[in-house]
Amino acid sequence: GGGGGGQRGGGGGGADSRQPLLLLLRASNESVIEKLFDDCFAHRGERSLPKSKAATLHAELKLERADQPREVYQAVCSLLYALLEAADAPPNLFLKREAGKLFPDGFHEDLKELLVELLVRKVPRWRDCLNGTLDGGGGGGGGGGGGGGGGGAGRRC
């Protein structure tokens, strides 16, 4: 047992910090994983997923232990941190290569490929969210009154 605090941010320890991601192999389809990643992005500043989302994850992945949703959440958040918020987060151009490096040698190849593809698709949009440029607006031109970006079918950052 034991287990200290949740190493916030830090860019995510060694191979075992990625171990909980292997539980994603239990997902019935890719949309379960995609929804989890969206939820983790939306709640990334919190210690764990909200109870209702953790319960859904527990059911969808047929988890055995009550702490597994939190472990999966923290593993996903450490990926997101490394790609979005760390000082050395890669530019979009090198996202695929750098995302691949976040997984330890011997990590399940098919799952790694799926997760890297998902991250390559999602991270640029999330990055725009973080930078407040979600509507992808044309370049420069100062801070004219922030009229509310609309788009994205009700998606919030």
N, C-alpha and C positions, 0 to 999 in steps of 0.2 A: 503493500500500500504506500502510504506516505504521499508524496507529490506536492511540491511547493506551489507557489503562485503561478498564474498564467503569464509566462514570459511575454509580456506585451510587445507587440511590434517586432522587436529585435531581428527580423529577417529570418527567423525560424531555424533554430538548431540543426541537428544532424539528421541522419536518415530516419530515426524513429519519430521525428516530428511529422514526417510524411506518412508513417504507418497507417494512421486512421483513414487516410484517403483510400486505402484498399477496400474499406467497407463499401465504397461507392460501386464496387463490382456487383453488389447485390441489387442495385437499382434496376427496376423493370424496364426502363428506357432512358434515353439521353435527356429527355425533358425534366425528369426528376432531378438530375444532376444540375442542369441549367438553372432550374428554379432555386435549388440550394445555393448556387453561386450568387444568384441575384439577391437572395435573402442575406447571405453573408456580407455582400457589399453594402446592402441597406443598413445592416446592424453592426458593421465592422468595429464601431467604437465601443461596443458593449462586451461584457464578459462572456455572454452566451446568447444563443438565439432566444427569442421570446418563447415562453412555455408552449404555446399552441403550435408554433413552427417546429420546435424540438420534438413535440409529440408526433407530428406528421412525419418528420424525418425518421423517428424511431420506428414507426409503423411501415413506412415505405421501404426502408432498408432492412426490416426484420431484425433489428438490433436486439442483443440480449441484455446489455447492461444500461442502467439509467444514465451513466456518465458518457456513453458513447456519442450521443448527439453533440455534446459540448466538445469532445475530442475532435470530431469531424469538423465542426465549426471552426475551432482554433487552427486546425491544419489548413483549411481553406483560407482563413483570414491571413495566415502567415504567407501563403502564396500571393494573395492580393496585395499585402503590404510590400512584399519584395518587388512586385511589378508596378505598383501605383505610387507608393508613398515613401519608399526608402530613398535615401540620398542618391544612391546609385541605380535607381530604377531605369530600365532601358527605354530608349525611344521606341515608338511604334515600329520603326523600320526593322529593329533587331529583336522584336518581341518573341518571335517563334524560337529563335536560337536560345535566347536568355531564359525563356520559360522552360525549355527543355532541360536546361542546366539545374533547375531547382529540384529535380527529382534525383534520388540517389541511384547509383549503379545497381542494377538488378531489380529496379522497380518494374512492376507489371507493364510490359511494353504497350499493349493495346490500350490500357487505361491511361497511361502517360500520353499517348498520341491523342486520345479523345480529349483529355483535359487541356493539353496544349492548344489544340484546335479551338476549344471553347474559349480559352483565355485570349487567344489571338483575335477572336471575334468580339469578345466583350470588353477587353481592357481599353481600347481606344474610346469607346462610348463612356465608360466609367471615368476615364481620364477627363473627358469633356465635362462630365458632371462635376467632378472635383474642381475643375477650372472655371466652372460657370459658363461654359461655352457650348452647351448641349446642342443648340440649333446649328452648330457648325459654322456660324456666321462668317461672312467674308471678313478679311483681315482688319487691320488697324482701326483707326478712327475712334479713339477715346470713348468715354463712358456715357454716351447719351442715354440717359434715363431708364435703362434696364426694362423695357417693356417685355412682358413675360413670355418669352420663348415658345409657348404653345406646344408644338409637335409631340411625337412619341406616344401617341395613343394612351394618355393617362399615366404613363410611366413617370415615376418621380425618381430623383437621384438617390 
